[in-house]
Amino acid sequence: MPLRALLSAATATPTPDEPTSEPEGTPTQLPTLDVNQTVEAVQETGVSLLDIAWRAGLGAAVGLAVVFVVLLVLRMLGSRRQLYSELARFGSSPGYLGGALTGAYMGAQLAVVGQSNSATRLITLHALLIGVILAATWLLAGTTRAVEATVVANVRAAGNHGRTSRVTTQAQILRRVAEVIVIVCGLVGAVMTFPSARVAMGSLLASAGLVSVIAGLAARSTLGNIFAGVQLATTDAIRVGDLVVVDTEQGTIEEITLTYVVMRTWDDRRLVLPSTHFTENPFANWSRGGTQGIGGITMELDWRAPVAALRVELARIVAASSAWDGREASLEVADAVGGILTIKIAVSGKNSSDIGALKSHVREELVTWLQREAPYALPRTRVEVDQVEITQDPTPEHVARLAEELIARQKEEARREPESPSEEAEASPPAEAQPKRRSWLSRPRLGRGHR
């Protein structure tokens, strides 16, 4: 350390092996402090730090000048190739920082050539070296972003929407993988500049098998999402801009990362789903193989609805709409049950937004036409009223009284019966003249619904 070096240079320590002529009872003399040596050591340290500082500053200025020239050349070449302009845009800040730190490190190295390795010089050089490594890491990460932006821009210039979405998704995933690798390597490189870290890394590599098993178990979920994200990018299952339906939620894929996917719903909500959700669960991708699609409209009308006139009106409505792509515009009677005529309409559009707008427009125009031209076709409920004569049923007491009268009359007739058939024949009048008795109970009764 600097303090220890100064003390060792300024103090004189006697050699313990030298024989001393002093008697045993004489006290030992304290070491004497040489002021001249102390002043010389301090002056030497100050001169060395000053030398390192001005040489490092000069090197930083040279590094900044070099980076300025390089960026100027890249911007000039960027007018012909987009990669150069993207490199200048993403590499400007890390380039200036890296150039300044690299020049300062080289200047400090020249300042300490031929001098003793004091602790101050070593710490300064070590700090500059770590700064150079981190700046280089930042510059490489910016380079990956520049490459991604160039690839995506070239694909968009071709005008193929499907290929643009696919390449954009894959470029995002690969760029994030490259960034993770670059950042991890940069951090490991910075840590490995410490001697103690190199010793620890050696022992870690010796037990790499056990450490890898423990790390795999601890990061199983994270690694699963990372592998799922890479799988989504390589298999082209979903792409940025795809219209998907996940667990009854419909939305557009807005961002795909290594570990999660961001979906924007129709009401501008963002659903963040893990990448494994798309590899382990089924989902609907309405943009797979193209953005064109067909939307359906269902209307329930009365049986008197003019179906032919509705078809003519539908053709007029879609022909006047810019959202219709001209592929499909049909109207069919899907069902006719329970006094309701179910009309099903199918219209097509170039993408999901056009389909949604066209469905709403067609529905609104048809309802307006029905209200104006065919109000009788609107759904209605029919009720028929029949006039039915209802008689009052006898009470239970009345029925019991009539039953008692009938039983008493039957007993009286039984007592009046003649003893012989001849007397019965003589006593009984002819059948035509005999009045026909009919009880109230013997009349046929009608049910409640027939009265």
C-alpha positions as CSV (number, residue, x, y, z in Angstrom):
1,M,0.0,0.0,0.0
2,P,1.2,3.7,-0.5
3,L,1.3,4.4,3.3
4,R,3.4,1.3,4.0
5,A,5.8,2.2,1.2
6,L,6.2,5.7,2.6
7,L,6.8,4.4,6.1
8,S,9.3,1.9,4.9
9,A,11.2,4.5,3.0
10,A,11.1,7.1,5.8
11,T,12.1,4.8,8.7
12,A,15.2,2.9,9.5
13,T,14.8,-0.6,11.1
14,P,17.9,-2.1,12.8
15,T,19.0,-5.6,11.7
16,P,18.2,-8.1,14.5
17,D,21.1,-10.3,13.7
18,E,23.8,-7.6,14.3
19,P,25.5,-7.9,17.6
20,T,25.0,-5.0,20.0
21,S,27.6,-3.7,22.3
22,E,25.2,-2.1,24.7
23,P,24.7,-3.8,28.1
24,E,21.6,-5.7,28.8
25,G,20.2,-3.1,31.1
26,T,20.4,-0.2,28.5
27,P,17.0,0.5,26.8
28,T,16.7,0.0,23.1
29,Q,16.8,3.1,21.0
30,L,13.8,4.0,18.8
31,P,14.3,4.2,15.0
32,T,15.1,7.6,13.8
33,L,12.9,9.4,11.1
34,D,14.7,10.6,8.1
35,V,12.7,13.7,6.9
36,N,14.6,13.9,3.7
37,Q,13.7,10.4,2.6
38,T,10.0,11.0,3.4
39,V,9.9,14.2,1.3
40,E,11.6,12.5,-1.6
41,A,9.1,9.6,-1.5
42,V,6.1,12.0,-1.4
43,Q,7.6,14.0,-4.3
44,E,8.2,10.9,-6.3
45,T,4.6,9.6,-5.7
46,G,3.1,13.0,-6.7
47,V,5.2,13.3,-9.8
48,S,4.2,9.8,-10.9
49,L,0.5,10.5,-10.4
50,L,0.7,13.8,-12.2
51,D,2.6,12.1,-15.1
52,I,-0.1,9.4,-15.3
53,A,-2.9,12.0,-15.2
54,W,-1.6,14.2,-18.1
55,R,-0.6,11.2,-20.2
56,A,-4.1,9.6,-19.6
57,G,-5.8,12.8,-20.5
58,L,-3.8,13.2,-23.6
59,G,-4.6,9.6,-24.6
60,A,-8.4,10.2,-23.9
61,A,-8.3,13.2,-26.2
62,V,-6.7,11.2,-28.9
63,G,-9.2,8.4,-28.5
64,L,-12.1,10.9,-28.7
65,A,-10.7,12.4,-31.9
66,V,-10.3,8.9,-33.5
67,V,-13.9,8.0,-32.6
68,F,-15.2,11.3,-34.0
69,V,-13.5,10.7,-37.3
70,V,-14.8,7.1,-37.5
71,L,-18.4,8.2,-36.8
72,L,-18.0,11.0,-39.4
73,V,-17.0,8.4,-42.0
74,L,-19.8,6.1,-41.0
75,R,-22.4,8.8,-41.4
76,M,-21.0,9.7,-44.8
77,L,-21.2,6.0,-45.9
78,G,-24.7,5.7,-44.3
79,S,-26.2,7.7,-47.2
80,R,-25.6,4.6,-49.4
81,R,-25.9,1.7,-46.9
82,Q,-28.2,1.8,-43.9
83,L,-26.0,-0.4,-41.8
84,Y,-23.4,2.3,-41.5
85,S,-25.9,4.9,-40.4
86,E,-27.4,2.5,-37.8
87,L,-23.9,1.8,-36.5
88,A,-23.3,5.5,-36.2
89,R,-26.6,5.9,-34.4
90,F,-26.3,3.1,-31.9
91,G,-22.5,3.3,-31.5
92,S,-22.1,7.0,-30.9
93,S,-22.3,7.1,-27.1
94,P,-20.5,3.8,-26.3
95,G,-18.0,4.7,-29.0
96,Y,-17.0,8.0,-27.4
97,L,-16.8,6.4,-23.9
98,G,-14.8,3.5,-25.2
99,G,-12.4,5.7,-27.2
100,A,-11.8,8.0,-24.2
101,L,-11.2,5.1,-21.8
102,T,-9.0,3.2,-24.3
103,G,-6.8,6.3,-24.9
104,A,-6.5,7.0,-21.2
105,Y,-5.5,3.4,-20.5
106,M,-2.8,3.4,-23.2
107,G,-1.5,6.8,-21.9
108,A,-1.3,5.5,-18.4
109,Q,0.5,2.4,-19.5
110,L,3.1,4.6,-21.2
111,A,3.4,6.7,-18.0
112,V,4.4,3.7,-15.8
113,V,6.9,2.2,-18.2
114,G,10.3,1.9,-16.4
115,Q,8.9,2.8,-13.0
116,S,8.2,0.8,-9.9
117,N,4.8,-0.8,-9.6
118,S,3.3,1.1,-6.7
119,A,-0.2,0.4,-5.5
120,T,-1.5,3.8,-6.8
121,R,-0.4,3.0,-10.3
122,L,-1.8,-0.5,-10.2
123,I,-5.2,0.6,-9.0
124,T,-5.4,3.4,-11.6
125,L,-4.5,1.0,-14.4
126,H,-7.0,-1.7,-13.1
127,A,-9.9,0.8,-13.0
128,L,-9.2,2.0,-16.5
129,L,-9.0,-1.6,-17.8
130,I,-12.4,-2.4,-16.3
131,G,-13.8,0.7,-17.9
132,V,-12.5,-0.3,-21.3
133,I,-14.1,-3.8,-21.0
134,L,-17.5,-2.4,-20.0
135,A,-17.4,0.2,-22.8
136,A,-16.5,-2.5,-25.3
137,T,-19.5,-4.6,-24.0
138,W,-21.8,-1.6,-24.5
139,L,-20.5,-1.1,-28.0
140,L,-21.0,-4.7,-29.0
141,A,-24.6,-4.6,-27.6
142,G,-25.2,-1.5,-29.7
143,T,-23.8,-3.3,-32.7
144,T,-26.4,-6.0,-32.3
145,R,-29.2,-3.4,-32.3
146,A,-27.8,-1.8,-35.4
147,V,-27.8,-5.1,-37.2
148,E,-31.4,-5.8,-36.1
149,A,-32.6,-2.4,-37.3
150,T,-30.9,-2.8,-40.6
151,V,-32.4,-6.3,-41.3
152,V,-35.9,-5.2,-40.3
153,A,-35.8,-2.0,-42.4
154,N,-34.6,-3.9,-45.5
155,V,-37.5,-6.4,-45.1
156,R,-40.1,-3.7,-44.6
157,A,-38.9,-2.0,-47.8
158,A,-39.9,-5.1,-49.7
159,G,-43.6,-4.6,-48.8
160,N,-44.4,-8.2,-47.8
161,H,-46.3,-7.9,-44.5
162,G,-46.1,-11.5,-43.6
163,R,-42.4,-11.8,-44.1
164,T,-41.9,-8.5,-42.3
165,S,-43.6,-9.8,-39.2
166,R,-41.7,-13.1,-39.3
167,V,-38.3,-11.5,-39.7
168,T,-39.0,-8.8,-37.1
169,T,-39.9,-11.4,-34.5
170,Q,-36.9,-13.6,-35.3
171,A,-34.6,-10.5,-35.3
172,Q,-35.8,-9.4,-31.9
173,I,-35.3,-12.8,-30.3
174,L,-31.8,-13.3,-31.8
175,R,-30.8,-9.8,-30.8
176,R,-31.8,-10.4,-27.2
177,V,-29.9,-13.7,-27.2
178,A,-26.8,-11.9,-28.5
179,E,-27.2,-9.1,-26.0
180,V,-27.4,-11.6,-23.1
181,I,-24.3,-13.4,-24.3
182,V,-22.3,-10.2,-24.8
183,I,-23.3,-8.8,-21.4
184,V,-22.4,-12.0,-19.6
185,C,-19.1,-12.2,-21.3
186,G,-18.3,-8.6,-20.5
187,L,-19.1,-9.0,-16.8
188,V,-17.1,-12.2,-16.6
189,G,-14.2,-10.5,-18.3
190,A,-14.3,-7.5,-15.9
191,V,-14.5,-9.9,-12.9
192,M,-11.6,-12.0,-14.2
193,T,-9.2,-9.0,-14.0
194,F,-9.1,-9.6,-10.2
195,P,-6.6,-12.3,-9.2
196,S,-8.8,-13.6,-6.4
197,A,-11.7,-14.0,-8.9
198,R,-9.5,-16.1,-11.2
199,V,-8.6,-18.4,-8.4
200,A,-12.3,-18.7,-7.5
201,M,-13.2,-19.4,-11.1
202,G,-10.6,-22.2,-11.3
203,S,-12.2,-23.9,-8.3
204,L,-15.6,-23.3,-9.7
205,L,-14.7,-25.0,-13.0
206,A,-13.3,-27.9,-11.0
207,S,-16.8,-28.5,-9.6
208,A,-18.7,-27.5,-12.7
209,G,-20.9,-30.7,-12.7
210,L,-22.4,-30.1,-9.3
211,V,-22.8,-26.4,-9.8
212,S,-24.5,-26.9,-13.2
213,V,-27.0,-29.3,-11.6
214,I,-27.8,-26.9,-8.8
215,A,-28.1,-23.9,-11.1
216,G,-30.4,-25.8,-13.5
217,L,-32.7,-26.8,-10.7
218,A,-32.8,-23.2,-9.3
219,A,-33.4,-21.6,-12.7
220,R,-35.6,-24.3,-14.2
221,S,-38.6,-21.9,-14.8
222,T,-36.4,-19.1,-16.2
223,L,-34.5,-21.5,-18.5
224,G,-37.8,-23.0,-19.6
225,N,-39.1,-19.6,-20.6
226,I,-35.9,-18.8,-22.4
227,F,-36.0,-22.0,-24.5
228,A,-39.7,-21.4,-25.2
229,G,-38.9,-17.9,-26.5
230,V,-36.2,-19.3,-28.8
231,Q,-38.6,-22.0,-29.9
232,L,-41.3,-19.4,-30.8
233,A,-38.8,-17.4,-32.8
234,T,-37.4,-20.4,-34.7
235,T,-40.7,-22.2,-35.4
236,D,-42.5,-19.0,-36.4
237,A,-45.6,-19.9,-34.3
238,I,-46.4,-16.3,-33.5
239,R,-45.1,-13.1,-34.9
240,V,-45.2,-9.4,-33.9
241,G,-48.5,-8.0,-35.2
242,D,-50.3,-11.4,-35.3
243,L,-54.0,-11.4,-34.2
244,V,-54.4,-14.2,-31.6
245,V,-57.0,-15.5,-29.2
246,V,-55.6,-16.7,-25.9
247,D,-58.0,-17.9,-23.1
248,T,-61.0,-16.0,-24.5
249,E,-58.8,-12.9,-24.8
250,Q,-58.3,-11.5,-28.3
251,G,-55.4,-9.1,-29.1
252,T,-52.4,-8.3,-31.2
253,I,-48.8,-9.5,-30.4
254,E,-46.9,-6.4,-29.5
255,E,-43.5,-7.7,-28.3
256,I,-41.8,-11.1,-28.0
257,T,-38.9,-11.5,-25.6
258,L,-36.9,-14.5,-24.4
259,T,-39.1,-15.0,-21.4
260,Y,-42.5,-13.4,-22.0
261,V,-44.9,-12.2,-24.7
262,V,-46.8,-8.9,-24.6
263,M,-50.3,-9.0,-26.2
264,R,-52.3,-5.8,-26.7
265,T,-56.1,-6.3,-26.4
266,W,-58.8,-4.3,-28.3
267,D,-59.3,-2.0,-25.3
268,D,-55.5,-1.2,-25.1
269,R,-54.8,-3.5,-22.2
270,R,-51.4,-5.3,-22.2
271,L,-51.4,-9.0,-21.2
272,V,-47.9,-10.3,-20.3
273,L,-47.8,-14.0,-20.8
274,P,-44.8,-16.3,-20.2
275,S,-43.3,-17.9,-23.3
276,T,-44.2,-21.4,-22.1
277,H,-47.9,-20.5,-22.3
278,F,-47.7,-20.5,-26.1
279,T,-45.7,-23.7,-26.3
280,E,-47.8,-25.7,-23.7
281,N,-51.3,-24.5,-24.4
282,P,-53.4,-24.2,-27.6
283,F,-54.2,-20.7,-29.0
284,A,-55.8,-19.3,-32.1
285,N,-53.7,-17.3,-34.6
286,W,-55.9,-15.5,-37.0
287,S,-53.0,-14.0,-38.9
288,R,-51.3,-17.3,-39.7
289,G,-50.7,-17.6,-43.4
290,G,-51.9,-14.1,-44.1
291,T,-53.8,-11.2,-42.6
292,Q,-57.0,-11.6,-44.7
293,G,-60.0,-12.9,-42.9
294,I,-63.8,-13.2,-42.9
295,G,-66.2,-11.8,-40.3
296,G,-69.7,-13.0,-39.5
297,I,-72.8,-11.1,-38.6
298,T,-76.0,-12.7,-37.2
299,M,-79.5,-11.0,-37.3
300,E,-82.8,-12.3,-36.0
301,L,-85.8,-11.1,-38.1
302,D,-89.5,-11.9,-38.6
303,W,-90.5,-14.6,-41.1
304,R,-91.8,-11.9,-43.4
305,A,-88.3,-10.4,-43.9
306,P,-87.4,-9.8,-47.6
307,V,-84.3,-12.0,-47.9
308,A,-83.7,-11.2,-51.6
309,A,-83.9,-7.4,-51.0
310,L,-81.5,-7.8,-48.1
311,R,-79.0,-9.5,-50.4
312,V,-79.2,-6.6,-52.8
313,E,-78.8,-4.0,-50.0
314,L,-75.8,-5.9,-48.6
315,A,-74.0,-5.9,-52.0
316,R,-74.6,-2.1,-52.3
317,I,-73.2,-1.5,-48.7
318,V,-70.0,-3.5,-49.2
319,A,-69.4,-2.1,-52.6
320,A,-69.4,1.4,-51.2
321,S,-67.0,0.5,-48.3
322,S,-63.2,0.8,-48.6
323,A,-62.7,-1.9,-45.9
324,W,-64.1,-4.6,-48.2
325,D,-61.5,-6.5,-50.2
326,G,-64.0,-7.9,-52.7
327,R,-63.6,-11.6,-51.8
328,E,-66.7,-12.4,-49.7
329,A,-70.1,-10.8,-49.1
330,S,-72.9,-13.4,-48.6
331,L,-76.3,-13.5,-46.9
332,E,-78.0,-16.8,-45.9
333,V,-80.9,-18.0,-43.8
334,A,-79.2,-20.0,-41.1
335,D,-82.3,-21.1,-39.1
336,A,-86.0,-20.6,-38.9
337,V,-87.3,-21.8,-35.5
338,G,-89.7,-20.4,-33.0
339,G,-91.1,-17.6,-35.2
340,I,-87.6,-16.1,-35.7
341,L,-85.7,-16.1,-39.0
342,T,-82.0,-16.2,-38.4
343,I,-79.9,-14.4,-41.0
344,K,-76.2,-15.0,-41.2
345,I,-73.9,-12.5,-43.1
346,A,-70.3,-13.1,-44.0
347,V,-68.0,-10.3,-45.2
348,S,-64.2,-10.3,-45.9
349,G,-61.4,-7.7,-45.3
350,K,-57.7,-7.3,-45.7
351,N,-56.9,-7.4,-42.0
352,S,-58.5,-7.7,-38.6
353,S,-59.1,-4.0,-38.2
354,D,-60.8,-3.7,-41.6
355,I,-63.0,-6.7,-40.8
356,G,-64.2,-5.2,-37.5
357,A,-65.0,-1.9,-39.1
358,L,-66.8,-3.5,-42.0
359,K,-68.9,-5.7,-39.7
360,S,-70.1,-2.7,-37.6
361,H,-70.8,-0.7,-40.8
362,V,-72.8,-3.4,-42.5
363,R,-74.8,-4.1,-39.3
364,E,-75.7,-0.4,-38.8
365,E,-76.7,0.1,-42.5
366,L,-78.9,-3.0,-42.6
367,V,-80.7,-2.0,-39.4
368,T,-81.3,1.5,-40.8
369,W,-82.6,0.0,-44.1
370,L,-85.0,-2.4,-42.3
371,Q,-86.4,0.4,-40.1
372,R,-87.0,2.6,-43.2
373,E,-88.0,0.1,-46.0
374,A,-89.2,-3.0,-44.2
375,P,-90.4,-2.4,-40.6
376,Y,-92.6,-5.4,-40.8
377,A,-89.5,-7.6,-40.9
378,L,-88.4,-6.6,-37.5
379,P,-88.7,-9.3,-34.9
380,R,-92.0,-9.5,-33.0
381,T,-94.0,-11.7,-30.7
382,R,-97.5,-12.8,-31.7
383,V,-100.3,-13.4,-29.2
384,E,-103.8,-14.8,-30.0
385,V,-106.8,-14.1,-27.7
386,D,-109.8,-16.6,-27.9
387,Q,-113.2,-16.0,-26.3
388,V,-114.2,-19.2,-24.3
389,E,-117.3,-19.6,-22.1
390,I,-116.4,-20.8,-18.7
391,T,-119.0,-22.5,-16.4
392,Q,-118.6,-22.6,-12.7
393,D,-118.0,-26.0,-11.2
394,P,-120.3,-27.2,-8.3
395,T,-119.0,-27.0,-4.8
396,P,-118.2,-30.2,-2.9
397,E,-121.2,-29.7,-0.7
398,H,-123.5,-29.5,-3.7
399,V,-122.1,-32.7,-5.1
400,A,-122.6,-34.5,-1.8
401,R,-126.2,-33.4,-1.5
402,L,-126.9,-34.5,-5.1
403,A,-125.4,-37.9,-4.3
404,E,-127.6,-38.3,-1.3
405,E,-130.7,-37.5,-3.3
406,L,-129.7,-40.0,-5.9
407,I,-129.2,-42.8,-3.4
408,A,-132.5,-42.0,-1.7
409,R,-134.3,-42.1,-5.0
410,Q,-132.7,-45.4,-5.9
411,K,-133.9,-46.9,-2.6
412,E,-137.4,-45.7,-3.2
413,E,-137.5,-47.2,-6.6
414,A,-136.3,-50.5,-5.3
415,R,-139.2,-50.7,-2.8
416,R,-141.7,-50.0,-5.6
417,E,-140.6,-52.9,-7.8
418,P,-143.4,-55.5,-8.5
419,E,-143.2,-59.0,-7.1
420,S,-143.6,-60.7,-10.6
421,P,-142.6,-59.9,-14.1
422,S,-146.2,-59.9,-15.3
423,E,-147.1,-57.2,-12.8
424,E,-144.1,-55.3,-13.7
425,A,-145.1,-55.4,-17.3
426,E,-148.6,-54.3,-16.5
427,A,-147.6,-51.6,-14.2
428,S,-144.8,-50.2,-16.4
429,P,-145.9,-47.9,-19.2
430,P,-144.5,-48.3,-22.8
431,A,-140.9,-47.4,-23.3
432,E,-141.9,-44.5,-25.6
433,A,-144.2,-43.0,-23.0
434,Q,-141.9,-43.5,-20.1
435,P,-140.1,-40.3,-19.2
436,K,-136.4,-40.4,-19.4
437,R,-134.8,-39.4,-16.1
438,R,-131.4,-38.0,-16.2
439,S,-129.3,-36.9,-13.2
440,W,-127.0,-33.9,-13.2
441,L,-124.2,-36.2,-12.4
442,S,-124.8,-38.4,-15.5
443,R,-124.2,-35.5,-17.9
444,P,-120.9,-35.5,-19.6
445,R,-118.5,-33.1,-18.1
446,L,-116.1,-31.0,-20.1
447,G,-112.6,-30.2,-19.1
448,R,-111.5,-26.7,-18.1
449,G,-109.9,-26.1,-21.5
450,H,-113.1,-26.8,-23.4
451,R,-115.5,-24.6,-21.4
